[in-house]
Amino acid sequence: MRFLVLFILIINFSLNAQVHWVKIGQGLNYGVTNNQKGNDILVTIGGWKANQTWVNKWCEELFNVKLKELGVQHLISVKGPDDVCFNLKNDIDIKTLAEFIKNIIYATYFIDKVIIIAHSSGSFVAHDLLNFMYAENGIAKDSFYINKVHYFNLDGGIGGKDCGISLDTSAVKHLSNIYAVAVYDSSANLFSANYETMKRFYEMYYSKSELLTISTAESGCVDKWCLHNAVIINKPHNPNMYDLEKDYQNFNDTRKVQTDYLKVFLKE
């Protein structure tokens, strides 16, 4: 039944230019565009307490500014976890998300990339998803589904011990690439809040990973937690902290969605 619903959504939404969001599970929205440049999948996962509407807007902006030209057609928006460590795991339906991605790949066949972009605590949601799909007992380990995922951890976490889900090494071998993303602002001489964590994350998965440090002198930030959101927007709204609601939604000519880390696809 879920496969039939997916097929109907693809047929109907492909006739429209705008993204029409449909709830597909707890904490999950899906939309398909009419992009003729490709058939790839984008999954954006918000940080702690980022609500669905905000993440939808961020997802749309990433698509319109950069990922449309890179061949993305299918958009999946995942709200941020209510729990900073995603230990409760009751507000986002990981099983449905994993099965939905798998069904898109199966239904449309010609998919080169599944781009997963997770901010902050959303990284723990991404790890749970990737483990569910590709770890030892994963549901998508045959050759049809592997080596498609490009995972971007935006100033997020590693997981393990008391806070968060870690990425299982048995899942990593089935991914295409892992990117640990942080920000450095030379004018403030500051790194984003989880820069050191991103360095460790990169080192853990060295053979599959790359550390991407976005360099800027124009973020306007005077605090590392402001730079924590500079992976979302090039000039966060609050120089002393993050403002999730504004930084995920209020983009304009001077406050643009951050896409510098996506330049890695231009190397291919």
N, C-alpha and C positions, 0 to 999 in steps of 0.2 A: 504493500500500500504506500509506504514512504517513497519507494522508487517511482510509483505512478505520480504522486504529488510533485516530486522533483521534476519529472518530465513535463508536466503541465506548466509549472512555474517557468521553466526554460523557454517553452514555446510562447507563453503569454508575455513575459517580460522582455523577451528579445525584440518585440515589436515596438517597444517604447524607448525613448532616449534617456529618460530620467530613471534614477534608482527608486524602486518601490520596495520598501522593507516589509518583510513578512516574518512573524515570529515562528521559529521552527522548534523551539524548546526553551526551557528555563534559562534566561540570560542570553539567548541567541536570536539574532536577526539575520535574514538572508535576502539578498537582492541580486538580480542578474541584469547586466547592461546589454546594450545592442552593439558592443564593441566588436568590430570585424577584424581587429588586428591580432586577435589571439583568443585563447579559450582557457587561460590560466585562472587560478584561484587565489584570492587575497583573504587572509584571516587577520583581523586586527583585534587585539585583546587589551582592554583598558587597564589602567592601574587601579590601586585600592580605591574603592568607592566611586569610580567613574561610572556614571549611569549610562543606560543603553542609548539614549538620545545623543549624548555627548560623543560616545564612541562611534555611533552611526555617522555623525558629522565629520569626525576625523577620518574615518574610512572613506567617505565620499570625496573628501578633499585630497587625500592621497591618490585616489583613483584619477580624479580630474586633472590634477597637476602633473603627475608622473606615471602612474601605473597603467593608465589607458594606453599610452604610447608603448609601454613595455608588454602589452598583450594580455592584460588581466580582463576577464569578463565576469567572473563570479565573485561576489562580495559577501563575506560573512563577518558580522560585527558581534563581538562578545563583550558584554559589560564587564567592568572591573569587579573583582571579588569583594564581598562585604567584609571579609576577614583579611587582615593585612597579610597573613601567612597562608591563606586559603586552606587552613586546616579543617574547617567545617565541611567544605566541599558540597554544600547543599543548595547553593544559589546559582550554580552553573551546571548544565547537563552535559558532562563530558562525553558520555556514551553516545548521546544523540549527535553531538558535534562530530565525533570521530566517524560515525556511520554515515553522516550526511556528506562529509568530505569524500569518503570512500565511494559513495554512490554517485557523486558528481564525476569522479574520475572514471568510474565504470560506465556511466550513462553516456558521457561525451567522448570518451576514448582518447582524443587528441589533446592531452594536457601535459605540458612540459614542466610547469612549476606550480607548486603550492607554496605561496609566500606567507609565512606566519610572522607577524610583527606584534610583539608583546611589550608593553611598557610597565616598568616598575614591578609591583606585585603580580601583574598579569603574567609575568614569566613563570610563576608557579602553576598557573592555569595551563600555560603552554606545555610545561613539562609533563603535567598529568595527561594532557591530550596526546603528546608524542609517545609517552610510555604506553598508553592504551592502544595506540595504533602499531607501534614498532618494537616494543620491548619483548621479552621472552615469550609472553603469552599474547602478543599483539594481534589485532584483527586484520592488519594490512601488510603482511610481511612477504607475500609472494611477489614475483618479479614485476607484476603489472603496476604495483603501487610504490615501490621503493625508489630511492634516489631522486625524488621529486621535491622534497621539502627544503626550502631555504628559510632558516629560522633566524630572526633578528631579535635579540634580547636588548631592549632599549633601557639602559641604566637600571636594570632589574636585579634579580637575586640569583643565587645558586641553589638554595634549598638544602634540606637535610637537617639533622639534629632537631631543634625545637621549632624551627620556622620554615615552612615551605616544602614543596615537593622538588626533589632533585631529578635531573635528567639521567635516566638509566643508560649506562654505557652500552647495553645490549640494543638500545633504541638508536643510539648515535650512529652506528655503522650503516643504518638504513636511510640516513638523511643525506642530502646533497651537500649542504654547507650550514655552518653555524657562525653567526656574527655577534660579537659582544660590542655594544655601541655605547660610547660615552661622549662627553663634551668638554672641551677646554676653551676658556675665554681668556685671551692674552691681555686684554685691557684690564681685567680684574685679577688676572693671575689666579684663576680658580678652575678646578675640575668639578664636574657634576658629582652629586652626592655619592653615587655608587661606582665611581671610577675604579677604585681599588678592587671592588668586587668583580667588575667586568674584566679586569686584568687576570684575576684568579680563574674566572669562568673560562676565559680564552685558554689559559694554560692547562686546564683540566682536559680540554678536548682538542689539543693542539693540532692533531693530524687532520681534523675536519673544520677547524675554527680560524677565525681572523678577528683581531682587535681593531675596531674602527673608532678612532677618536676624531670627532667633528671639531674643527678649529674655527673659532670666530673671534671677532673683536667688537661685535655689535649686538650682543644679546641684551645688554642693559642690566644684566644681573650683577648683584653685589653679594650674593649668597649661593652656596652650592645647591640648595633646594630649589632655587629659581632655575639653575642650570639643569636640574633634574627634569624639568619640563621643556628644556631647549631641544630635546630629542623629538618633541611633538610640534613645537612652534619655534621659529627662529628667534623671536623676541617675546618671551613670556610677559604676561601682564603685570605681575607683581615682582619687582626686582629683589625683594627680600624673602620670597617664599614662592610656592606654586599656587596657582589658582586653577583648579581642575576644570571648573565649568567654563571659564573664559578661554583657557589655553587649548581645550579640545574643540572649541566651536568658533571662536571669534577671529577668523582669518580675514586679512585684507592685504592691501598693497605693501604695507610696511610690516605686518605681522603675518608671515607666510608659513604654511605647513612645512615642517622640516623634512627634506628628502635627500639630503647630502649622502646619507648612508646607502641609498639605492644606486649610487653610481657604480657599485660593484658589478651590476648587471651589464654595464657598458664595456666591461673587460672581456665579456664572453664572446 
